Amino acid sequence: MPHVHLSGPPRLEGQVALVTGAAGGIGRATTLALAEAGARVVATDIAESAAFDHERVEYRRLDVTNRAAVADTVAGIAGTLGRIDILILCAGTISHRPLGESTDEEWRSILDVNLMGVVHPVREVMPVMERQGYGKMVALGSIAAKIGGVASGPSYVAAKSAVHGLMKWVAKAGAAKGIYASIVAPGPVETPMWETVTRKAAPSANGNVPLGRFGQPDDIAQAILFLASPQSNWITGTVLDVNGGMLMD
């Protein structure tokens, strides 16, 4: 019999969240949204330091491509804070090179960050959530994985497509143990990483975004918060499209 968690208010008091890629635009907005909802958040990124100026946020440097470092970080959080209720996977990097110009080095780098940078935390956090009988995982996917790219190259599309599949597997495997897993798939969002993509995606936001603007980090953060909170306790394995109407699926 699966664990029963009825849907409820979006408050996160008493919960511990781990966020990867927290220094970036979407990761930072998500970290602050979780903290404002009451969670204690461990924000991680490759950067040596990042200022969040919030009493419920602590920052730790983490290279998500290093499995041993991920294992140490997860064990440290579970040991000192007692649990990990929420895992948000925002670490990522992008490439625009077409297939014929891509290199093996580029493929390894893109897959290492975007795919293995999700695999490592999921693999380490899943047993923690299994012991608790509850946990929410939300990975940052992409519209590129659903339509074959916006302005990104094939390595990025392949990596994000794999993330979509991985999280659906986790949703099926973890459901009976109270573990939820879903994906938020943004369209072009105005962050430093996506700056070149938004420029290539449409000279004017009205060109192919029905709602008439590109996304902002908070647009994505609030969607992630919904899937990470008790509001979504009858949703798992879903890909939530947040793209201003670019893809109506």
The 8 nearest C-alpha neighbors of each residue, nearest first, counted from 0:
[[1, 2, 175, 3, 176, 174, 177, 132],
 [2, 0, 175, 3, 176, 174, 177, 4],
 [1, 3, 177, 176, 175, 4, 0, 132],
 [4, 2, 1, 5, 177, 0, 232, 175],
 [5, 3, 232, 2, 6, 177, 229, 233],
 [4, 6, 232, 3, 7, 233, 229, 230],
 [7, 5, 232, 230, 229, 231, 4, 233],
 [6, 8, 230, 229, 5, 9, 232, 231],
 [9, 7, 230, 10, 229, 6, 228, 11],
 [10, 8, 228, 230, 229, 11, 7, 225],
 [9, 11, 36, 8, 12, 37, 228, 229],
 [12, 10, 37, 38, 36, 14, 13, 9],
 [13, 11, 37, 38, 14, 10, 36, 39],
 [14, 12, 11, 38, 15, 37, 39, 84],
 [15, 13, 38, 12, 11, 84, 39, 16],
 [14, 16, 39, 83, 84, 38, 40, 85],
 [15, 17, 85, 40, 86, 84, 83, 39],
 [16, 18, 41, 86, 40, 42, 85, 87],
 [19, 17, 87, 42, 21, 43, 86, 88],
 [20, 18, 43, 88, 21, 89, 90, 44],
 [90, 21, 19, 89, 44, 26, 22, 23],
 [20, 22, 26, 27, 19, 42, 43, 23],
 [21, 23, 27, 20, 44, 26, 49, 24],
 [24, 22, 26, 21, 27, 25, 20, 190],
 [23, 25, 27, 190, 26, 216, 28, 22],
 [26, 24, 216, 28, 27, 23, 29, 220],
 [27, 25, 21, 29, 23, 20, 28, 89],
 [26, 28, 21, 30, 22, 29, 24, 25],
 [27, 29, 25, 31, 30, 26, 220, 217],
 [30, 28, 220, 32, 26, 27, 31, 25],
 [29, 31, 27, 33, 28, 32, 26, 34],
 [30, 32, 34, 28, 29, 33, 35, 27],
 [33, 31, 29, 35, 34, 30, 28, 36],
 [34, 32, 36, 30, 31, 35, 38, 29],
 [33, 35, 38, 31, 37, 36, 32, 55],
 [34, 36, 32, 37, 33, 31, 38, 55],
 [37, 35, 33, 10, 34, 11, 38, 32],
 [38, 36, 12, 11, 34, 35, 10, 33],
 [39, 37, 34, 11, 14, 12, 33, 15],
 [38, 40, 15, 55, 34, 16, 56, 14],
 [41, 39, 16, 56, 17, 38, 15, 42],
 [40, 42, 17, 57, 58, 56, 16, 18],
 [41, 43, 58, 18, 21, 40, 57, 17],
 [44, 42, 19, 59, 60, 21, 61, 58],
 [43, 45, 20, 61, 60, 46, 21, 19],
 [44, 46, 62, 61, 60, 47, 43, 20],
 [47, 45, 44, 48, 60, 49, 22, 61],
 [46, 48, 60, 45, 49, 44, 59, 61],
 [49, 47, 46, 50, 60, 58, 59, 44],
 [48, 50, 22, 51, 58, 46, 47, 44],
 [49, 51, 52, 48, 58, 22, 53, 57],
 [52, 50, 53, 49, 56, 31, 27, 57],
 [53, 51, 50, 54, 56, 55, 57, 31],
 [54, 52, 56, 55, 51, 34, 31, 57],
 [53, 55, 56, 52, 57, 34, 39, 51],
 [54, 56, 39, 53, 34, 40, 57, 38],
 [57, 55, 40, 53, 54, 41, 39, 58],
 [58, 56, 41, 42, 40, 55, 59, 54],
 [57, 59, 42, 43, 41, 56, 49, 60],
 [60, 58, 43, 42, 61, 57, 41, 44],
 [59, 61, 44, 43, 45, 47, 46, 58],
 [62, 60, 44, 45, 43, 63, 59, 68],
 [61, 63, 45, 64, 65, 44, 68, 60],
 [64, 62, 116, 65, 61, 69, 66, 112],
 [63, 65, 116, 62, 112, 111, 66, 115],
 [66, 64, 63, 68, 67, 62, 69, 119],
 [65, 67, 69, 68, 119, 70, 64, 63],
 [68, 66, 70, 69, 65, 71, 72, 119],
 [69, 67, 71, 65, 70, 66, 72, 61],
 [68, 70, 66, 72, 67, 71, 63, 73],
 [69, 71, 67, 73, 68, 72, 123, 74],
 [72, 70, 68, 74, 69, 73, 75, 67],
 [73, 71, 75, 69, 74, 70, 68, 76],
 [72, 74, 76, 70, 75, 71, 77, 69],
 [75, 73, 71, 77, 72, 76, 78, 70],
 [76, 74, 78, 72, 73, 77, 71, 79],
 [77, 75, 73, 79, 78, 74, 80, 72],
 [78, 76, 81, 82, 74, 80, 75, 79],
 [77, 79, 75, 76, 81, 74, 80, 82],
 [78, 80, 76, 81, 77, 75, 82, 74],
 [81, 79, 77, 76, 82, 78, 15, 83],
 [80, 82, 77, 78, 79, 76, 83, 15],
 [81, 83, 77, 80, 84, 15, 127, 76],
 [84, 82, 15, 85, 16, 77, 128, 127],
 [83, 85, 134, 15, 14, 16, 135, 82],
 [86, 84, 16, 135, 134, 83, 136, 17],
 [85, 87, 136, 17, 16, 18, 135, 137],
 [88, 86, 18, 137, 136, 138, 17, 89],
 [87, 89, 138, 19, 139, 90, 18, 137],
 [88, 90, 20, 19, 139, 26, 91, 87],
 [20, 91, 89, 19, 88, 113, 116, 112],
 [92, 90, 113, 112, 89, 93, 20, 116],
 [91, 93, 109, 113, 112, 94, 192, 90],
 [92, 94, 155, 95, 109, 91, 151, 192],
 [95, 93, 152, 96, 151, 155, 154, 92],
 [94, 96, 152, 151, 97, 150, 93, 153],
 [97, 95, 152, 101, 94, 100, 98, 151],
 [98, 96, 152, 100, 99, 101, 95, 153],
 [99, 97, 101, 100, 153, 96, 152, 154],
 [98, 100, 97, 101, 96, 102, 153, 152],
 [99, 101, 98, 97, 96, 102, 95, 152],
 [102, 100, 98, 96, 99, 97, 105, 103],
 [103, 101, 105, 104, 106, 100, 99, 98],
 [102, 104, 106, 105, 107, 101, 108, 154],
 [103, 105, 107, 102, 106, 108, 101, 109],
 [104, 106, 108, 102, 103, 107, 109, 101],
 [107, 105, 103, 109, 108, 104, 154, 110],
 [106, 108, 104, 110, 105, 109, 111, 103],
 [107, 109, 111, 105, 106, 110, 104, 112],
 [110, 108, 106, 111, 112, 107, 113, 105],
 [109, 111, 114, 107, 113, 158, 108, 112],
 [112, 110, 115, 108, 109, 107, 114, 64],
 [113, 111, 116, 109, 110, 91, 64, 114],
 [112, 114, 91, 110, 116, 109, 158, 111],
 [115, 113, 110, 117, 116, 158, 111, 112],
 [114, 116, 118, 111, 117, 119, 112, 64],
 [115, 117, 63, 112, 64, 114, 113, 118],
 [116, 118, 115, 114, 119, 120, 121, 88],
 [117, 119, 115, 121, 116, 120, 122, 114],
 [118, 120, 122, 121, 66, 117, 116, 115],
 [121, 119, 123, 122, 117, 118, 124, 69],
 [122, 120, 124, 118, 123, 119, 125, 117],
 [121, 123, 119, 120, 125, 124, 118, 126],
 [122, 124, 120, 121, 125, 70, 119, 126],
 [125, 123, 127, 121, 126, 122, 120, 128],
 [124, 126, 128, 127, 122, 121, 123, 129],
 [127, 125, 129, 128, 124, 130, 123, 122],
 [128, 126, 124, 130, 125, 129, 131, 83],
 [127, 129, 131, 134, 125, 130, 126, 133],
 [128, 130, 126, 132, 131, 127, 176, 125],
 [131, 129, 127, 128, 132, 126, 133, 176],
 [132, 130, 128, 133, 129, 127, 82, 134],
 [131, 133, 129, 177, 176, 130, 128, 2],
 [134, 132, 177, 178, 131, 128, 129, 84],
 [133, 135, 84, 178, 128, 85, 179, 177],
 [134, 136, 179, 85, 227, 178, 180, 84],
 [137, 135, 180, 86, 85, 87, 179, 181],
 [136, 138, 87, 181, 182, 180, 88, 86],
 [139, 137, 88, 182, 87, 140, 183, 89],
 [138, 140, 183, 89, 182, 88, 184, 141],
 [141, 139, 184, 159, 183, 182, 138, 163],
 [142, 140, 184, 143, 185, 144, 159, 186],
 [141, 143, 145, 184, 186, 144, 185, 146],
 [148, 144, 142, 141, 147, 146, 145, 156],
 [145, 143, 160, 156, 142, 141, 159, 147],
 [146, 144, 142, 143, 147, 141, 160, 148],
 [145, 147, 143, 148, 144, 142, 149, 246],
 [148, 146, 143, 144, 145, 156, 149, 153],
 [143, 149, 147, 151, 146, 150, 156, 144],
 [148, 150, 143, 151, 200, 147, 196, 146],
 [149, 151, 196, 148, 199, 200, 95, 152],
 [152, 150, 95, 148, 149, 94, 155, 153],
 [151, 153, 95, 96, 97, 94, 154, 155],
 [154, 152, 156, 155, 157, 98, 97, 151],
 [153, 155, 157, 156, 152, 106, 158, 109],
 [156, 154, 158, 153, 157, 152, 93, 159],
 [155, 157, 153, 144, 159, 154, 158, 143],
 [158, 156, 160, 154, 155, 159, 153, 161],
 [159, 157, 155, 161, 160, 114, 110, 156],
 [158, 160, 162, 161, 156, 140, 144, 157],
 [161, 159, 144, 157, 163, 162, 158, 156],
 [160, 162, 164, 158, 159, 163, 165, 157],
 [161, 163, 159, 165, 160, 164, 114, 166],
 [164, 162, 160, 161, 166, 165, 159, 140],
 [165, 163, 161, 167, 162, 166, 168, 160],
 [166, 164, 162, 168, 167, 163, 161, 169],
 [165, 167, 169, 168, 163, 164, 180, 181],
 [166, 168, 236, 170, 164, 169, 165, 171],
 [167, 169, 165, 171, 166, 170, 172, 164],
 [170, 168, 166, 172, 167, 171, 173, 180],
 [169, 171, 180, 167, 236, 173, 168, 179],
 [172, 170, 168, 169, 174, 173, 167, 236],
 [171, 173, 169, 170, 174, 168, 175, 176],
 [172, 174, 178, 176, 170, 171, 169, 175],
 [173, 175, 178, 177, 176, 171, 170, 172],
 [174, 176, 1, 173, 177, 2, 0, 172],
 [177, 175, 173, 174, 132, 178, 129, 2],
 [176, 178, 133, 2, 132, 174, 175, 173],
 [179, 177, 134, 173, 174, 133, 176, 135],
 [178, 180, 135, 235, 170, 136, 134, 174],
 [181, 179, 136, 170, 235, 236, 166, 137],
 [182, 180, 236, 137, 237, 235, 166, 238],
 [181, 183, 238, 138, 137, 140, 139, 239],
 [182, 184, 239, 139, 140, 238, 240, 185],
 [183, 185, 141, 140, 240, 142, 239, 241],
 [186, 184, 241, 141, 242, 142, 240, 183],
 [185, 187, 242, 142, 188, 241, 141, 184],
 [188, 186, 197, 213, 214, 185, 193, 196],
 [189, 187, 214, 215, 213, 190, 186, 193],
 [188, 190, 215, 194, 214, 193, 213, 187],
 [189, 191, 193, 24, 192, 188, 194, 216],
 [190, 192, 194, 193, 189, 24, 23, 195],
 [193, 191, 190, 194, 92, 93, 195, 23],
 [194, 192, 196, 190, 191, 195, 197, 189],
 [195, 193, 191, 197, 196, 192, 190, 189],
 [194, 196, 198, 193, 197, 199, 192, 191],
 [197, 195, 193, 199, 198, 194, 150, 200],
 [198, 196, 200, 187, 194, 199, 195, 193],
 [197, 199, 195, 196, 200, 202, 201, 194],
 [200, 198, 196, 197, 201, 150, 195, 202],
 [201, 199, 197, 198, 196, 150, 149, 202],
 [200, 202, 203, 199, 206, 204, 198, 207],
 [203, 201, 198, 204, 199, 200, 206, 197],
 [204, 202, 201, 205, 206, 207, 212, 211],
 [203, 205, 212, 211, 206, 208, 201, 213],
 [204, 206, 211, 203, 208, 207, 209, 212],
 [205, 207, 203, 204, 201, 208, 202, 209],
 [206, 208, 205, 209, 245, 201, 204, 200],
 [207, 209, 245, 205, 211, 210, 204, 243],
 [210, 208, 211, 244, 207, 243, 205, 245],
 [211, 209, 243, 208, 212, 244, 205, 204],
 [210, 212, 205, 204, 209, 208, 213, 243],
 [213, 211, 204, 210, 208, 214, 205, 243],
 [212, 214, 188, 204, 187, 189, 215, 211],
 [213, 215, 188, 189, 187, 218, 212, 216],
 [214, 216, 218, 188, 217, 189, 213, 219],
 [217, 215, 25, 218, 219, 24, 28, 220],
 [218, 216, 220, 219, 215, 28, 221, 25],
 [219, 217, 215, 216, 220, 221, 214, 222],
 [218, 220, 222, 217, 216, 221, 223, 25],
 [221, 219, 29, 217, 223, 222, 218, 28],
 [220, 222, 224, 223, 219, 218, 217, 225],
 [223, 221, 225, 219, 224, 220, 226, 218],
 [222, 224, 220, 226, 221, 225, 227, 219],
 [223, 225, 221, 227, 222, 226, 228, 220],
 [224, 226, 222, 228, 223, 227, 230, 221],
 [225, 227, 223, 231, 224, 228, 222, 137],
 [228, 226, 224, 225, 135, 223, 85, 137],
 [227, 229, 9, 230, 225, 226, 224, 231],
 [228, 230, 7, 6, 232, 231, 9, 8],
 [231, 229, 7, 6, 228, 9, 8, 232],
 [232, 230, 234, 229, 226, 233, 6, 228],
 [233, 231, 6, 229, 234, 5, 230, 4],
 [232, 234, 231, 6, 235, 5, 4, 230],
 [235, 233, 231, 232, 237, 236, 179, 226],
 [236, 234, 179, 237, 180, 181, 170, 233],
 [235, 237, 167, 181, 170, 180, 166, 238],
 [238, 236, 181, 235, 239, 182, 234, 167],
 [237, 239, 182, 183, 181, 240, 184, 236],
 [238, 240, 183, 184, 237, 182, 241, 181],
 [239, 241, 184, 242, 185, 183, 238, 142],
 [242, 240, 185, 184, 243, 186, 239, 219],
 [241, 243, 186, 185, 244, 245, 240, 246],
 [242, 244, 210, 208, 245, 209, 241, 214],
 [243, 245, 246, 209, 242, 247, 208, 210],
 [246, 244, 208, 242, 243, 207, 247, 209],
 [247, 245, 244, 248, 242, 240, 142, 243],
 [248, 246, 244, 245, 240, 242, 243, 241],
 [247, 246, 240, 244, 245, 145, 239, 238]]
